[in-house]
């Protein structure tokens, strides 16, 4: 029997205004196409999330801050043309970044088949020609070409640090999104690591970006 779900409250005008305000506070001038693409992705994520539990965030208004704005906060830190999103889950931060940076190539990696199926559907519906979803474990993934930037919102450093040596070009960088971050714990690697405090509109709690050079 198909599981019944209550219809989500998706107010496009309200969500669009929240996205516009948040992007402006972050200094991002979204084009009409980018704005529409982000909202289309949000609607798709909210719909699939009712059945497949892709994310713990249920309210589309909360998703604007927690998923869209939080993801695009990485945009100024991307380096080079080839980006790998490790543990992409429901396509975060990869899909929002790909919508805003069509000139770059994105590979979205996750071992969860359910989540990669969603990512493939989102890529298809959004017409994203610069995104390649891949289902694989990080430790078993063997790309044909190395990446200029690795990004991740959900994977622990212990799983990513070994991967950077074989997945990044010599001049590449790794970007890890975290909540609270103890800078002193990285003091021994101060020549390679920078910690950037992030201000995400409409999002309570600390957010930091850990930027590491190979």
C-alpha positions as CSV (number, residue, x, y, z in Angstrom):
1,X,0.0,0.0,0.0
2,X,1.3,3.4,-0.9
3,X,2.1,5.5,2.1
4,X,-0.1,8.5,2.5
5,X,1.4,11.9,3.2
6,X,0.0,15.3,4.0
7,X,0.5,17.9,1.3
8,X,3.3,20.3,2.0
9,X,2.6,24.0,2.3
10,X,4.7,25.5,-0.5
11,X,4.1,29.2,-0.9
12,X,6.2,30.1,-3.9
13,X,5.9,33.9,-3.4
14,X,6.9,33.7,0.3
15,X,9.8,31.3,-0.4
16,X,10.9,33.5,-3.3
17,X,11.0,36.6,-1.2
18,X,12.9,34.8,1.6
19,X,15.5,33.6,-1.0
20,X,15.8,37.1,-2.5
21,X,16.3,38.7,0.9
22,X,18.8,36.1,2.0
23,X,20.8,36.3,-1.2
24,X,20.9,40.1,-1.0
25,X,22.2,40.0,2.6
26,X,25.0,37.6,1.4
27,X,25.9,40.0,-1.5
28,X,24.6,37.6,-4.2
29,X,22.7,39.1,-7.1
30,X,20.7,36.2,-8.4
31,X,19.5,36.2,-12.0
32,X,15.8,35.4,-12.7
33,X,16.9,32.0,-14.1
34,X,19.0,31.2,-11.0
35,X,16.2,32.3,-8.6
36,X,13.7,30.2,-10.5
37,X,16.1,27.2,-10.6
38,X,16.7,27.3,-6.8
39,X,13.0,27.4,-6.1
40,X,12.3,24.6,-8.5
41,X,15.0,22.5,-6.8
42,X,13.5,23.3,-3.4
43,X,10.0,22.3,-4.5
44,X,11.3,19.0,-5.9
45,X,13.3,18.3,-2.7
46,X,10.2,19.1,-0.5
47,X,8.0,16.8,-2.5
48,X,10.4,13.8,-2.6
49,X,11.3,14.3,1.1
50,X,7.7,13.4,2.1
51,X,8.3,9.9,1.0
52,X,12.0,9.2,0.9
53,X,13.2,11.2,4.0
54,X,16.1,12.8,2.2
55,X,16.6,15.5,4.8
56,X,15.4,16.1,8.4
57,X,14.3,19.6,7.5
58,X,10.6,19.5,6.6
59,X,9.5,23.1,6.4
60,X,10.3,24.6,2.9
61,X,10.8,28.0,4.5
62,X,13.5,26.5,6.7
63,X,15.0,24.8,3.7
64,X,15.7,28.2,2.1
65,X,18.2,29.0,4.8
66,X,19.4,25.5,5.8
67,X,19.8,24.2,2.3
68,X,19.9,26.9,-0.3
69,X,21.6,29.8,1.4
70,X,23.9,27.6,3.4
71,X,25.0,25.9,0.2
72,X,25.6,29.0,-1.9
73,X,27.7,30.5,0.9
74,X,30.5,28.3,-0.5
75,X,30.4,30.0,-3.9
76,X,33.2,32.7,-3.2
77,X,35.5,30.0,-2.0
78,X,35.4,27.6,-5.0
79,X,38.6,27.3,-7.0
80,X,39.1,26.0,-10.5
81,X,36.6,24.4,-12.9
82,X,36.2,20.9,-11.5
83,X,34.3,20.5,-8.2
84,X,33.6,17.3,-6.2
85,X,30.8,17.3,-3.7
86,X,31.6,14.5,-1.2
87,X,28.6,12.9,0.5
88,X,26.2,15.1,-1.4
89,X,23.1,13.5,0.1
90,X,20.1,15.3,-1.5
91,X,22.5,17.3,-3.8
92,X,23.7,19.7,-1.2
93,X,25.7,21.9,-1.7
94,X,26.4,20.7,-5.2
95,X,23.1,21.5,-7.0
96,X,22.6,25.0,-5.7
97,X,26.3,25.8,-6.5
98,X,25.9,24.3,-10.0
99,X,22.9,26.5,-10.6
100,X,24.9,29.6,-9.7
101,X,28.2,28.5,-11.4
102,X,27.2,26.9,-14.8
103,X,30.7,27.5,-16.1
104,X,32.1,24.9,-13.6
105,X,31.8,21.1,-13.7
106,X,30.4,19.3,-10.7
107,X,30.5,15.7,-9.6
108,X,28.1,14.8,-6.8
109,X,29.2,11.7,-5.0
110,X,27.2,9.6,-2.5
111,X,26.9,5.9,-1.6
112,X,23.2,6.1,-0.8
113,X,21.3,4.8,-3.9
114,X,18.0,6.5,-2.8
115,X,19.6,9.9,-2.5
116,X,21.5,9.6,-5.8
117,X,18.3,8.6,-7.6
118,X,16.8,11.9,-6.3
119,X,19.9,13.8,-7.4
120,X,19.7,12.3,-10.9
121,X,16.0,13.3,-11.2
122,X,16.8,16.8,-10.0
123,X,19.6,17.2,-12.5
124,X,17.2,16.0,-15.3
125,X,14.3,18.3,-14.3
126,X,16.6,21.3,-13.8
127,X,18.5,20.7,-17.1
128,X,21.9,20.8,-15.4
129,X,24.4,19.9,-18.0
130,X,27.3,20.6,-15.7
131,X,26.4,18.0,-13.0
132,X,27.3,14.3,-12.9
133,X,25.8,12.3,-10.1
134,X,27.9,9.3,-9.0
135,X,26.9,6.5,-6.6
136,X,30.1,5.2,-4.9
137,X,31.9,5.1,-1.6
138,X,34.5,7.8,-1.1
139,X,37.3,5.3,-0.5
140,X,36.5,3.4,-3.7
141,X,35.8,6.3,-6.0
142,X,38.4,6.5,-8.8
143,X,37.8,9.5,-11.1
144,X,39.2,9.8,-14.5
145,X,40.4,13.3,-13.8
146,X,41.4,15.0,-10.5
147,X,39.4,17.9,-9.0
148,X,40.4,21.5,-8.2
149,X,38.0,21.8,-5.2
150,X,36.4,19.2,-2.8
151,X,33.3,20.4,-0.9
152,X,31.3,18.7,1.8
153,X,28.6,19.6,4.3
154,X,28.2,16.2,6.0
155,X,31.3,14.0,5.8
156,X,33.7,13.8,8.8
157,X,37.3,15.0,8.4
158,X,38.6,11.6,9.2
159,X,36.9,10.2,6.0
160,X,37.8,13.1,3.8
161,X,41.4,13.8,4.7
162,X,42.7,10.6,3.2
163,X,40.7,11.2,0.0
164,X,42.1,14.6,-0.7
165,X,45.6,13.3,-1.5
166,X,44.3,11.1,-4.4
167,X,41.3,13.2,-5.6
168,X,42.8,16.8,-5.7
169,X,45.2,18.4,-8.1
170,X,48.4,19.5,-6.4
171,X,47.1,23.1,-6.1
172,X,43.6,22.1,-5.0
173,X,41.6,23.0,-1.9
174,X,39.1,21.3,0.4
175,X,36.1,23.1,1.8
176,X,34.3,21.6,4.8
177,X,31.2,23.1,6.3
178,X,30.8,22.8,10.1
179,X,28.8,24.2,12.9
180,X,31.1,25.3,15.7
181,X,34.7,25.0,15.0
182,X,37.6,25.0,17.4
183,X,40.4,26.8,15.6
184,X,43.0,25.8,18.1
185,X,42.5,22.1,17.1
186,X,43.9,23.1,13.7
187,X,46.8,25.2,14.9
188,X,49.4,22.6,14.0
189,X,48.2,22.9,10.4
190,X,48.0,26.7,10.4
191,X,50.0,27.0,7.2
192,X,47.4,24.9,5.3
193,X,44.1,25.6,7.1
194,X,41.9,28.7,7.4
195,X,38.7,28.9,9.3
196,X,36.0,31.3,7.9
197,X,33.0,32.3,10.1
198,X,29.9,32.3,7.9
199,X,26.8,34.4,8.3
200,X,23.8,32.6,6.9
201,X,20.6,34.7,6.9
202,X,17.6,33.4,8.8
203,X,19.8,30.6,10.3
204,X,20.4,30.5,14.0
205,X,23.6,28.9,15.3
206,X,27.2,29.1,14.3
207,X,28.4,28.1,10.9
208,X,32.0,27.9,9.8
209,X,33.9,27.0,6.7
210,X,37.2,25.0,7.0
211,X,39.4,25.7,4.0
212,X,42.3,23.4,3.6
213,X,45.0,23.5,0.9
214,X,46.5,20.2,-0.2
